[in-house]
Amino acid sequence: MIESLKPVSTVPVPCKVCGNEAMLYGVVDFHKCCVEKRGVQLPLSGIPIYYSRCATCGFLFTDAFDCWSDDQFKAHIYNDGYSTVDPDYKSARPRSGADTVVRLFGKHRAELRVLDFGGGNDAFCNALRLNGFPVAVTYDPMTPEYAHRPDGKFELVTCFETLEHMTDPSTGIAYMVDCLAEPGLVLFSTLVQPLDFNKLGLNWWYVGPRNGHISIFSRKALELAWRRHSCKLASFNECLHVAFRALPSFAAHLIKK
């Protein structure tokens, strides 16, 4: 039994990205999770989780967990069963992320301080350090040993598969920008809504409250979210993106002029 979920509102609520009206969009079971894409389906929990969607920017979100403490998230989502709904979390994703950073920025490793926001178990940063990055620091409020804000500014801030977990993504973005050196770059991943999202709706596999996927961005919403913090957005694909105020020289090769 899950307690302290925020009661659903049948009237429009403010969009967490643009502030305009977000209407009630639909409902899924709490156990809906992303590994359904791999043919795995959890038994129904009987707990409804309602999502709203902004008519202006397309941002999709649930506010059901807005009143939760970190301890409640750890008890009901990021618990011992989390690896069942996200088997790539512990090693595959950190290894893939580190490979991407080495490929993109390896030539500049000696001059880059790297902060990984939402890095969990430090596997990603450890891989970077083993690949010659002198400073690679993990910050994750859900992991006690990495929950303290790091000192100083960082030329590269990474954030893999984390924005969609935030009840308040604007605050998370503000934190990353505040940790960023000037000039500096944020490299992050979150999957934006596909072109056929209106057809898929909440059946889309990436909508997964059991994974903690509670903030689902359209491309417009993602651009607006970073623009609020004076950042430009550029994307490699539907999942991998960069944000920056002034493009640093070590990332100049990423952006076509």
Phi and psi in degrees as a GROMACS rama.xvg file:
@    title "Ramachandran Plot"
@    xaxis  label "Phi"
@    yaxis  label "Psi"
@TYPE xy
-103.499  127.673  ILE-2
-109.755  165.928  GLU-3
70.7595  19.9446  SER-4
-69.6235  142.229  LEU-5
-68.4006  131.384  LYS-6
-59.4282  142.319  PRO-7
-70.6721  143.205  VAL-8
-109.274  129.885  SER-9
-89.4079  -4.05983  THR-10
-100.06  157.467  VAL-11
-58.6705  145.199  PRO-12
-119.097  157.551  VAL-13
-66.8972  134.504  PRO-14
-63.4319  137.24  CYS-15
-75.7463  -8.72041  LYS-16
-101.853  -54.278  VAL-17
-109.982  -10.9738  CYS-18
85.3374  -5.30822  GLY-19
-81.0575  177.668  ASN-20
-69.3622  133.24  GLU-21
-118.337  120.657  ALA-22
-89.5005  153.433  MET-23
-57.3981  127.845  LEU-24
-108.145  -37.5387  TYR-25
171.701  -176.16  GLY-26
-140.631  143.227  VAL-27
-132.674  165.394  VAL-28
-75.8276  146.462  ASP-29
-54.5857  -31.2936  PHE-30
-81.6469  -0.213681  HIS-31
-60.7426  128.605  LYS-32
-142.77  163.888  CYS-33
-72.5935  -21.0084  CYS-34
-74.878  -0.539151  VAL-35
-58.7313  -27.8698  GLU-36
-62.3979  -26.6671  LYS-37
-97.0999  10.49  ARG-38
88.0481  8.72487  GLY-39
-97.9275  131.506  VAL-40
-135.192  127.023  GLN-41
-80.8819  154.593  LEU-42
-60.7248  148.333  PRO-43
-61.0083  139.477  LEU-44
-89.8218  -21.5538  SER-45
79.9962  8.24235  GLY-46
-106.348  112.504  ILE-47
-79.5001  135.372  PRO-48
-119.955  116.226  ILE-49
-93.7649  138.107  TYR-50
-114.471  146.056  TYR-51
-114.126  155.759  SER-52
-134.838  135.133  ARG-53
-76.1621  129.931  CYS-54
-73.287  -18.5449  ALA-55
-90.948  -52.0975  THR-56
-109.607  -7.63511  CYS-57
83.6732  2.25479  GLY-58
-62.7008  132.648  PHE-59
-112.315  131.26  LEU-60
-156.473  157.398  PHE-61
-114.621  138.803  THR-62
-103.006  13.8559  ASP-63
-59.092  -30.9907  ALA-64
-103.441  10.8782  PHE-65
-62.976  -23.8427  ASP-66
-94.9532  0.472806  CYS-67
-75.1041  146.37  TRP-68
-86.4241  167.51  SER-69
-57.4377  -37.9149  ASP-70
-63.552  -36.081  ASP-71
-69.3508  -38.9224  GLN-72
-61.637  -41.8112  PHE-73
-66.1703  -34.6173  LYS-74
-73.556  -38.3406  ALA-75
-108.745  -20.6329  HIS-76
-120.515  -60.8301  ILE-77
-90.0189  58.7202  TYR-78
-110.484  -166.249  ASN-79
-63.2789  -20.8732  ASP-80
-88.9323  2.16716  GLY-81
-65.6629  -34.4046  TYR-82
-63.0157  -21.333  SER-83
-68.4927  -36.9467  THR-84
-95.5406  -10.0721  VAL-85
-145.512  74.3769  ASP-86
-68.1  -14.6504  PRO-87
-87.7367  -5.21335  ASP-88
-62.1497  -44.7719  TYR-89
-74.1267  -39.5473  LYS-90
-136.556  -43.1146  SER-91
-62.6965  -47.0704  ALA-92
-68.8538  -45.9944  ARG-93
-57.9994  -39.6972  PRO-94
-65.9756  -43.1327  ARG-95
-64.7889  -42.1252  SER-96
-62.9208  -42.4005  GLY-97
-64.5665  -40.3912  ALA-98
-59.9771  -39.9065  ASP-99
-64.6943  -44.7302  THR-100
-64.8487  -42.1195  VAL-101
-62.6204  -41.3818  VAL-102
-66.2213  -40.8606  ARG-103
-80.8652  -35.9103  LEU-104
-129.846  10.5233  PHE-105
-57.69  -33.2194  GLY-106
-65.8339  -21.3556  LYS-107
-109.25  14.4391  HIS-108
-56.9094  -34.7624  ARG-109
-66.7727  -22.5876  ALA-110
-104.476  1.97573  GLU-111
-108.435  126.308  LEU-112
-94.0299  127.084  ARG-113
-113.845  131.666  VAL-114
-117.112  125.486  LEU-115
-102.13  114.29  ASP-116
-90.136  120.215  PHE-117
82.5141  28.0147  GLY-118
-75.808  -4.06358  GLY-119
63.7454  -102.247  GLY-120
-97.5144  8.54233  ASN-121
72.3058  7.40388  ASP-122
-63.3548  -39.1699  ALA-123
-63.5986  -51.4425  PHE-124
-65.3011  -35.3899  CYS-125
-62.4347  -40.1291  ASN-126
-64.4529  -38.4111  ALA-127
-64.8822  -43.4918  LEU-128
-62.3186  -38.3388  ARG-129
-67.107  -22.9978  LEU-130
-95.0894  15.9882  ASN-131
92.7673  8.283  GLY-132
-80.6849  115.604  PHE-133
-67.4121  -31.9556  PRO-134
-128.337  114.27  VAL-135
-142.711  110.547  ALA-136
-119.57  134.962  VAL-137
-95.5055  135.68  THR-138
-127.901  124.742  TYR-139
-154.027  110.036  ASP-140
-64.1033  -15.9943  PRO-141
-87.2954  -6.71193  MET-142
-118.8  110.074  THR-143
-51.7191  -41.5511  PRO-144
-71.7653  -12.347  GLU-145
-124.306  22.239  TYR-146
-90.2536  -2.39403  ALA-147
-92.3518  134.591  HIS-148
-60.5786  128.467  ARG-149
-73.1906  156.713  PRO-150
-83.2752  151.421  ASP-151
81.7527  -173.939  GLY-152
-111.956  158.088  LYS-153
-129.474  132.181  PHE-154
-67.5434  -32.0466  GLU-155
-128.591  122.728  LEU-156
-112.701  126.436  VAL-157
-110.401  153.431  THR-158
-157.367  90.1869  CYS-159
-97.7013  123.097  PHE-160
50.4803  52.4199  GLU-161
-127.437  -37.1016  THR-162
-56.6405  -37.0901  LEU-163
-69.738  -12.0715  GLU-164
-90.8334  -6.44952  HIS-165
-88.6994  130.916  MET-166
-70.4545  -26.5157  THR-167
-132.95  79.5125  ASP-168
-62.8866  -28.3174  PRO-169
-63.0802  -39.8337  SER-170
-66.1916  -39.4049  THR-171
-63.722  -42.5488  GLY-172
-63.657  -42.7296  ILE-173
-59.379  -38.8408  ALA-174
-63.4631  -45.532  TYR-175
-63.4917  -43.4592  MET-176
-63.9514  -36.5134  VAL-177
-67.13  -28.0146  ASP-178
-85.6358  -6.0749  CYS-179
-85.1887  133.592  LEU-180
-69.1119  163.76  ALA-181
-122.768  112.315  GLU-182
-81.3584  156.841  PRO-183
-157.844  173.389  GLY-184
-136.596  138.541  LEU-185
-105.017  122.922  VAL-186
-108.29  120.235  LEU-187
-145.389  161.217  PHE-188
-127.713  137.493  SER-189
-163.054  139.312  THR-190
-85.128  125.012  LEU-191
-85.4929  158.187  VAL-192
-58.3932  135.511  GLN-193
-71.8038  166.764  PRO-194
-61.2791  -28.9741  LEU-195
-98.2473  26.4871  ASP-196
-60.9324  -35.7446  PHE-197
-60.9731  -27.9666  ASN-198
-81.2598  -41.1004  LYS-199
-76.0352  -41.7593  LEU-200
56.6159  -141.324  GLY-201
-73.537  -1.92087  LEU-202
-76.987  -12.5666  ASN-203
-58.3083  135.861  TRP-204
-62.8092  -26.5395  TRP-205
-76.0523  -15.4958  TYR-206
-80.0108  107.043  VAL-207
-149.682  91.2442  GLY-208
-60.5566  -30.6838  PRO-209
-67.2912  -25.176  ARG-210
-80.9648  -12.3357  ASN-211
86.0538  16.8145  GLY-212
-83.2878  92.8901  HIS-213
-118.908  -5.84792  ILE-214
-133.081  105.286  SER-215
-113.074  117.347  ILE-216
-91.2058  139.437  PHE-217
-81.7484  167.167  SER-218
-63.6377  -39.5619  ARG-219
-62.4901  -44.3212  LYS-220
-63.271  -38.6247  ALA-221
-65.0642  -42.9859  LEU-222
-62.1017  -44.7172  GLU-223
-63.7278  -40.0529  LEU-224
-60.8242  -40.7823  ALA-225
-80.1575  -32.5685  TRP-226
-63.4056  -31.9647  ARG-227
-58.6042  -22.7467  ARG-228
-110.982  26.2012  HIS-229
62.1001  30.6565  SER-230
-111.604  141.914  CYS-231
-87.1869  152.739  LYS-232
-120.638  137.136  LEU-233
-137.059  148.099  ALA-234
-127.413  139.816  SER-235
-78.7264  -37.5174  PHE-236
-161.138  -161.699  ASN-237
-73.2644  -8.23638  GLU-238
-120.122  -37.6889  CYS-239
-104.839  129.39  LEU-240
-139.793  163.046  HIS-241
-130.114  149.839  VAL-242
-135.132  145.656  ALA-243
-164.692  156.416  PHE-244
-90.1312  -56.8227  ARG-245
-121.363  128.354  ALA-246
-68.6281  120.156  LEU-247
-72.2467  155.813  PRO-248
-62.1293  -32.2924  SER-249
-69.6259  -12.5086  PHE-250
-113.715  8.28911  ALA-251
-60.4721  -29.5367  ALA-252
-72.8791  -9.95017  HIS-253
-83.3849  -25.8999  LEU-254
-109.976  122.897  ILE-255
-78.5393  132.508  LYS-256
